[in-house]
Amino acid sequence: MTYKALTIAGSDSGGGAGIQADLKTFQELEVYGMSVITAVTAQNTLGVQGVYPMTVEAVREQLKSIATDLEPDAVKTGMLFSPEIIESVAEAIEIYGWRKIVVDPVMIAKGGASLLQEEAVEALKLKLLPHAFVVTPNIPEAEALTGITIESVEDRMRVAEMLHGMGARNVVIKGGHSDDPKCANDLLYDGDQFYEYKGVRKQTENTHGTGCTFAAAITAELAKGRTVQEAVRVAKKFITAAIDDNLRIGSGHGPTNHWAFRHAGVSIQ
């Protein structure tokens, strides 16, 4: 059986994040990848030089093309840019009955450029989060979505419960932006229990696209029928390998290595 995953996100001309990172991840995890492009960015490891959003009609037509011929087993959303695009994606999820939705609430690029209009945050909370099977914010994104400052594990737990209350069935608070100098632990909340996925913090500048890649790995594993707990476990292994064996290209925040997981022979069991 061929499993299929759809990414709805922006294009990264530098290849480290967005559509490009998602499709690379799907391929490495043996899932057929499809895409709906919401915006084209001009960017490299030094930053984002320009953002050029697609029209709502273009996004809708891409979504329709996928739905009428290539029904996805799981769907990931990334950079959606505007309230109008968010609403069109949420509408498509309802119309086509897609269920395994992974929402990566992309707001800020690694170099600091805004990738989500300020007025789009409310649309994301009201229109998209209720459809999320999994939502994967980093700490700044979780703070922006809830208005809560995260300074401890207890704060993360509280914020996870709030996001679950907004409609997301499962919440993963990523730990890459925590103040812990030794650990980068991720926290999953399924509405009933908390699960911690521990990781050693790596001292590297080459972390561009980590959030996209992590969420894409979750999406790929959900497409195969894995549970959320299993999917997050595999995604943690995948992104850890990608950071450990980074590519060391570019002059700024370089990309992770999407084939490191396969080359290292990491078991997904």
C-alpha positions in Angstrom: 0.0 0.0 0.0 1.2 3.5 -0.9 0.6 6.1 1.8 0.1 9.7 0.8 0.7 12.9 2.8 -0.2 16.5 1.8 1.7 19.6 2.9 0.0 23.0 2.7 2.8 25.5 3.2 5.2 28.1 1.7 8.0 27.4 -0.7 11.5 28.0 0.7 13.9 28.8 -2.2 16.8 27.8 0.1 15.4 24.3 0.4 15.7 24.0 4.2 12.2 24.6 5.4 8.6 24.8 4.1 7.4 22.7 1.2 10.8 21.5 0.3 11.6 20.2 3.8 8.2 18.5 4.1 8.5 16.7 0.8 12.1 15.6 1.6 10.9 14.2 5.0 7.9 12.4 3.5 10.2 10.8 0.9 12.7 9.7 3.5 9.9 8.1 5.6 8.5 6.3 2.5 5.3 8.3 2.1 4.3 9.8 -1.2 4.3 13.6 -0.8 1.9 16.2 -2.4 1.9 19.9 -1.9 -0.3 23.0 -1.9 1.8 26.1 -2.1 0.5 29.1 -0.1 3.3 31.5 -0.8 6.7 31.7 -2.5 9.6 33.1 -0.4 12.9 34.3 -1.5 15.2 33.1 1.2 18.5 31.5 2.1 20.5 30.7 5.2 20.9 34.4 5.9 17.2 35.2 6.1 14.0 35.9 4.1 14.4 38.5 1.4 10.8 38.4 0.2 7.4 36.8 0.7 5.0 36.5 -2.3 1.6 35.0 -1.3 -0.6 33.0 -3.7 -4.1 34.1 -4.3 -6.9 32.4 -2.4 -8.2 31.1 -5.7 -4.9 29.5 -6.5 -4.8 27.8 -3.0 -8.4 26.5 -3.4 -7.7 25.1 -6.9 -4.6 23.2 -5.6 -6.6 21.8 -2.7 -9.4 20.7 -5.1 -6.9 19.0 -7.4 -5.5 16.9 -4.6 -8.9 16.1 -3.1 -10.5 14.9 -6.4 -7.7 12.5 -7.3 -5.1 12.0 -4.6 -6.9 11.6 -1.3 -4.2 12.2 1.4 -3.9 9.9 4.4 -2.7 12.8 6.5 -2.3 16.6 6.0 0.2 19.1 7.4 -0.2 22.8 7.4 2.7 25.2 7.7 3.1 28.8 6.6 -0.4 30.0 5.7 0.4 33.7 5.8 -3.1 35.4 5.7 -6.5 35.0 7.3 -8.0 34.5 3.9 -5.7 31.5 3.1 -6.3 30.0 6.6 -10.0 30.2 6.1 -9.8 28.6 2.6 -7.7 25.7 4.1 -10.1 25.2 7.0 -13.0 25.2 4.5 -11.4 22.6 2.4 -10.7 20.4 5.4 -14.4 20.5 6.2 -15.6 19.9 2.6 -13.2 17.0 1.9 -13.5 15.4 5.3 -9.8 15.3 6.0 -9.1 14.1 9.6 -5.4 13.6 10.4 -4.5 17.3 10.3 -1.1 18.3 11.7 -1.0 22.1 12.3 2.5 23.6 12.5 1.6 27.3 13.4 4.6 28.8 11.5 4.9 32.5 12.5 8.5 33.6 12.5 11.4 32.5 10.3 14.7 31.5 11.9 16.2 34.8 11.0 13.3 36.8 12.6 11.2 37.6 9.5 7.4 37.4 10.0 5.7 34.6 8.1 2.2 35.2 9.4 0.2 38.4 9.3 -0.7 39.6 12.7 -4.5 39.4 12.0 -4.0 35.8 10.9 -3.3 34.6 14.4 -6.9 34.9 15.4 -8.0 33.1 12.2 -5.6 30.3 13.0 -7.0 29.9 16.5 -10.6 30.1 15.6 -10.7 28.4 12.1 -7.9 26.0 12.0 -7.1 24.8 15.5 -10.5 23.1 15.9 -9.5 20.8 13.0 -6.1 20.0 14.4 -5.5 16.3 15.2 -2.0 17.5 16.3 -0.7 21.0 16.8 3.1 21.5 17.1 4.0 25.0 18.3 7.5 25.9 19.6 7.6 28.0 22.8 7.2 31.5 21.2 4.4 30.2 19.0 2.6 28.7 22.0 3.0 31.9 23.8 1.5 33.9 20.9 -1.4 31.6 20.6 -2.3 31.7 24.3 -0.9 34.9 25.7 0.9 32.9 28.4 4.6 33.4 29.1 6.3 30.0 29.3 9.1 29.8 31.9 8.7 26.3 33.3 7.5 22.8 32.5 4.4 23.6 34.4 3.8 26.6 32.1 4.1 24.3 29.1 1.6 21.9 30.6 -0.9 24.7 31.2 -0.5 26.1 27.7 -0.9 22.6 26.2 -4.2 22.2 28.1 -5.3 25.7 26.8 -4.5 24.7 23.2 -6.4 21.4 23.7 -9.3 23.5 24.9 -9.2 25.5 21.7 -9.9 22.4 19.8 -6.6 20.6 19.1 -6.9 17.0 20.0 -3.2 16.5 20.6 -0.7 19.2 21.5 3.1 19.0 21.1 5.0 21.9 22.7 8.5 21.7 21.2 11.5 22.3 23.5 14.0 23.8 21.1 13.5 27.3 22.4 13.6 26.5 26.1 16.2 28.0 28.3 17.6 24.6 29.3 21.3 24.6 28.1 21.5 20.7 28.1 18.1 19.4 27.1 15.6 20.0 24.3 12.6 18.0 25.5 9.2 18.0 23.7 5.9 17.6 25.6 2.9 15.9 24.2 -0.6 16.3 25.7 -3.4 14.1 24.4 -6.2 15.6 26.5 -5.7 13.0 29.2 -2.0 12.4 29.7 1.4 14.1 29.3 4.3 12.4 27.5 7.8 13.8 27.5 10.3 13.1 24.7 13.8 13.8 25.9 16.6 15.0 23.8 20.1 16.4 24.3 20.6 20.0 23.1 23.0 20.3 20.2 25.3 23.4 20.0 24.8 24.3 16.3 23.6 27.2 14.2 22.3 24.8 11.6 18.7 24.4 12.7 16.8 26.0 9.8 13.6 24.0 9.1 13.6 21.9 12.3 10.0 22.7 13.1 8.8 22.0 9.6 10.7 18.7 9.4 9.5 17.5 12.9 5.9 18.2 12.0 6.3 16.6 8.6 7.7 13.4 10.2 4.7 13.3 12.5 2.4 13.7 9.5 4.2 10.9 7.5 3.9 8.4 10.4 0.2 9.3 11.0 -0.4 8.7 7.3 1.0 5.1 7.8 -1.5 4.6 10.7 0.8 5.1 13.7 -0.6 6.5 16.9 0.2 10.0 17.9 2.6 8.8 20.6 4.4 6.6 18.1 4.5 9.3 15.4 6.1 11.8 17.8 8.6 9.3 18.9 9.7 8.6 15.3 9.7 12.4 14.5 12.0 13.0 17.5 14.5 10.4 16.3 14.3 11.8 12.7 14.9 15.4 13.7 17.6 14.5 16.2 19.5 12.7 13.5 19.0 15.6 11.0 20.5 18.1 13.5 23.3 15.8 14.6 24.5 15.3 11.0 23.8 18.8 9.7 24.9 19.8 6.2 27.1 22.9 7.1 26.1 24.8 4.0 25.4 28.6 3.7 26.7 31.5 5.7 23.9 31.7 8.2 21.4 29.4 9.9 22.0 26.3 7.7 19.6 23.5 7.1 19.4 20.1 8.8 20.2 16.9 7.0 17.0 15.1 5.9 18.9 11.9 4.8 20.8 11.5 8.1 18.1 9.3 9.6 18.4 6.8 6.7 22.2 6.9 6.5 22.5 6.3 10.3 20.2 3.3 10.0 18.1 4.6 12.9 15.3 2.2 13.9 11.8 3.6 13.9 10.5 0.7 16.1 
